[in-house]
Amino acid sequence: MPRRPPTTVARLSCCALAAAALLAAGCGGDDDARRSGVVGGRTLTIYSSLPLQGTAGRSGRDLVRAESLAVTDARGRAGRFRVRFISLDNALPDTGAWDAGKTSVNARTAVRDPTTIAYVGDAPAEATAISLPILNEAGILQVSPTTTYVGFTRAEGADAGEPDRYYPFGQRTFARVIPTDHGQAAALVRLMRDDDCGDVHIVDNAQPDLHAIAPAVERAAASAELDVVAADRLGDGSESLRTFADRVARLDADCLYVGATDTPRAAAALVQAVHRARPSTHVFASADLAVPAFLDGIGAAGEDVVRVTSPLLPDSAQPRAAQRFLRAFAARYGHPPAPEAIYGYEAVKAILVAVDDAGDVGNDRAEVVARFLGIADRRSVLGTYDIDDDGDTTLSAYGVYSVRGGRLIFDRVVRASAG
């Protein structure tokens, strides 16, 4: 039985983004944060910033192990340069939760280190909203292995002012190796079409300022000529659940997309109620609902109709090139990696290749950024991909999972359309 793919992204509220912008802006005038250009000497440093404690700790620790393994596999070198790897924790030891202050400190630690060539992280997405402007102002390449939020790379489906607000230097320095939210929305709609959905009812978070994939699903459904019969918001009260279940049944859509990621228990209760009222309704959810409150809450009846998509694939669905990494990780650390660890490995491997490709100027931050953002036809443990003009990977494979006994069971891979 495959391991449960954990949630890959935390949603960004307007308040969180505003706080992140203020925090970044408040530190923006420091001389240490200014672009320093060329790293002196022959030693380059790659920093990693991830939560290494709390509920995200196991995932974060395996990501760091995979990142370190990538440096080890390269024998600590990239071209003519020695490479050292430093892992930083952005979680608080007393709560295990990621912390804005620690995230800012981590980013500034990298900025103040004259040997820094790249930074891997942050997680969750709210943390990236803090670190990205700081690192961008210093011209440091930032590569995310897990953050899928669209607003860091493109304006469509993002908040006003995004993504430009994250780039005070005026040039892009951020990229990611994990498929993004807009791709997952396209994959979900492709899955709906495979299930002969003619129309879809979309239910999103109660708070309009909480970002989710639901708006992207709505746009993708319309582009695919599915009839979106309604796009509603779900509260967490019993009256709301009864009202929504009745409304879903009355509108009689073939398929229901549940994007209520801020209230997973309410989302699960809605699925149960809809299934009782209209058992033939197919239910779809994204990776953010791959949490116990939802998976355990849908009940045995709901399991028959729910499918969840995730950019995280089980080992059995990884390309052949991934198998060496999976074996090496298990041999080195004594256990199979968390599903997202492979993205950490590739993030660092691709950074090392960018440095190597830059040759004698592999210590020039701007050159390394340009080489990474210019990645084309890269053959990797994840498969072959490019980095597009926005800084997003062209990888488009998403796992489709059914639910049994509160666990995700891999079914197959669905691919999003390019772009």
Buried (B, 14 or more C-beta within 10 A) or exposed (E): EBBBBBBBBBBBBBEBBEBBBEBBEEBBEBEBBBBBEEBEEEBBBBBBBBBBBBBBBBBBBBBBBBBBBBBEBBEBBBBEBBBEBBBBBBBBEEEBBBBBEBBBBBBBBBBBBEBBBBBBBBBBBBBBBBBBBBBBBBBBBBBBBBBBBBBBBBBEBBBEEBBEBBBBBEEBBBBBBBBBBBBBBBBBBBBBBEEEBEBBBBBBBBBEEBBBBBBBBBBBBEEBEBEBBBBBBBBBEEEBBEBBBEBBBEBEBBBBBBBBBBBBBBBBBBBBBBBEBBEEBBBBBBBBBBBEBBBBBBBEEBBBBBBBBBBBBBBEBBBEEBEEBBEBBEEBBEEBBBBBBBBBBBBBBBBBBBBBBBEEEBBBBBBBBBBBBEBEEBEBBBBEBBBBEBBBBBBBBBBBBBBEEBBBBBBEBBBBEEE
